[in-house]
Amino acid sequence: MGKVFWIFVVILLIGGYMIKTGLDTDFGESEDRKNFIWTFAKWVFKMGGNVKDTVGYAVAQDWKPEMSDNNTFIVEEIE
């Protein structure tokens, strides 16, 4: 679980750095700090929504293999 936490922190740091450089933020200016925080928060919430949508889609899928009457797997050809 610790690795997942550190991966999450690294992703947030990289995203924050990309937002900072994309906005050309000067943290000495109050308006720039507010703009950075607002943009960063919107990005984090959008990322959370995307993760929720992806997990919801994966959970809704039928992951069980199809079985025939004699308990063998049905293998479909992939074209």
Secondary structure as a PSIPRED ss2 file (coil, helix, strand):
# PSIPRED VFORMAT (PSIPRED V4.0)

   1 M C   1.000  0.000  0.000
   2 G H   0.000  1.000  0.000
   3 K H   0.000  1.000  0.000
   4 V H   0.000  1.000  0.000
   5 F H   0.000  1.000  0.000
   6 W H   0.000  1.000  0.000
   7 I H   0.000  1.000  0.000
   8 F H   0.000  1.000  0.000
   9 V H   0.000  1.000  0.000
  10 V H   0.000  1.000  0.000
  11 I H   0.000  1.000  0.000
  12 L H   0.000  1.000  0.000
  13 L H   0.000  1.000  0.000
  14 I H   0.000  1.000  0.000
  15 G H   0.000  1.000  0.000
  16 G H   0.000  1.000  0.000
  17 Y H   0.000  1.000  0.000
  18 M H   0.000  1.000  0.000
  19 I H   0.000  1.000  0.000
  20 K H   0.000  1.000  0.000
  21 T H   0.000  1.000  0.000
  22 G H   0.000  1.000  0.000
  23 L H   0.000  1.000  0.000
  24 D C   1.000  0.000  0.000
  25 T C   1.000  0.000  0.000
  26 D C   1.000  0.000  0.000
  27 F C   1.000  0.000  0.000
  28 G C   1.000  0.000  0.000
  29 E C   1.000  0.000  0.000
  30 S H   0.000  1.000  0.000
  31 E H   0.000  1.000  0.000
  32 D H   0.000  1.000  0.000
  33 R H   0.000  1.000  0.000
  34 K H   0.000  1.000  0.000
  35 N H   0.000  1.000  0.000
  36 F H   0.000  1.000  0.000
  37 I H   0.000  1.000  0.000
  38 W H   0.000  1.000  0.000
  39 T H   0.000  1.000  0.000
  40 F H   0.000  1.000  0.000
  41 A H   0.000  1.000  0.000
  42 K H   0.000  1.000  0.000
  43 W H   0.000  1.000  0.000
  44 V H   0.000  1.000  0.000
  45 F H   0.000  1.000  0.000
  46 K H   0.000  1.000  0.000
  47 M H   0.000  1.000  0.000
  48 G H   0.000  1.000  0.000
  49 G H   0.000  1.000  0.000
  50 N H   0.000  1.000  0.000
  51 V H   0.000  1.000  0.000
  52 K H   0.000  1.000  0.000
  53 D H   0.000  1.000  0.000
  54 T H   0.000  1.000  0.000
  55 V H   0.000  1.000  0.000
  56 G H   0.000  1.000  0.000
  57 Y H   0.000  1.000  0.000
  58 A H   0.000  1.000  0.000
  59 V H   0.000  1.000  0.000
  60 A H   0.000  1.000  0.000
  61 Q C   1.000  0.000  0.000
  62 D C   1.000  0.000  0.000
  63 W C   1.000  0.000  0.000
  64 K C   1.000  0.000  0.000
  65 P C   1.000  0.000  0.000
  66 E C   1.000  0.000  0.000
  67 M E   0.000  0.000  1.000
  68 S C   1.000  0.000  0.000
  69 D C   1.000  0.000  0.000
  70 N C   1.000  0.000  0.000
  71 N C   1.000  0.000  0.000
  72 T C   1.000  0.000  0.000
  73 F E   0.000  0.000  1.000
  74 I C   1.000  0.000  0.000
  75 V C   1.000  0.000  0.000
  76 E C   1.000  0.000  0.000
  77 E C   1.000  0.000  0.000
  78 I C   1.000  0.000  0.000
  79 E C   1.000  0.000  0.000
